[in-house]
């Protein structure tokens, strides 16, 4: 389908993007790589009157070491994540997950900030950031604020970002030497995950689920079972607690619950090996 008509504006700075958002309110949408917004516009599930292009805003594409964390600029491409030597050493879960996103074209255009701001429960990288206990930094007309990943995803394609805010940075703790795994099941290599699991086991276990509800989810029941010393197989039996998986042409809700159990067990076994 063809999107409805819209105006286009290119922002040359974060401040200019924010000013445009303030001017146009919820009639405006930001675009960087375009792989999240454009499909929705073509299906007419999103009909912004103004599209604000931030893809060339300087200073928002980087991967930097900062003490106990690694900071990633919101415009950092998936390809840069998967090939980053720093991430491979300090946060390998994030690099490995980025490598499994879509195809090379998607990874060369899609941005970390875009996929997080989109908030799709079927997307891989939000689950990885959630499992890692990451922090997202938003900037608006009144300055910057930090949002825990656990509080960021609020509903289907809804996040804690205000209509006048731009996601500028993602911070994740270093987990060098920790056990980790990203597992997903899909029909074809380039498809969205029918179910996915991101896991980090480093004293503080973080497990997040892909496509098991209206948002990316923490598998809190599994995390608690692991903290109590449960085996991977036993912990996986509660993988679907607190979830509400959809039924669609790819899988029923019941099948997704089964997949979550299988993939959580595999993730925990790999992370603990």
ABEGO torsion letter per residue (X at the ends): XBBBBBBBBBBABAAAAAAAAAAAEAABBBBBAGAAAAAAAAAGABBBABBBBAAABBGABBBBBBEABBBBBAABBAAAAAABAAAAAABAAAAAAAAABEBAAAAAABBAAAAAAAGBAABAAAAAAAAAGBBBBBBBAAEBBBBBAAAABABBGBBABBAABBBABBBBBBABGBBBBBBBBBABAABBBABBBBBBBAGBBBBBBBGAEABBBBBAAAAAAAAAGBBAAAAAAAAABGBBBBBBAABBAAAAAAAAAAAAAAAAAAAAX
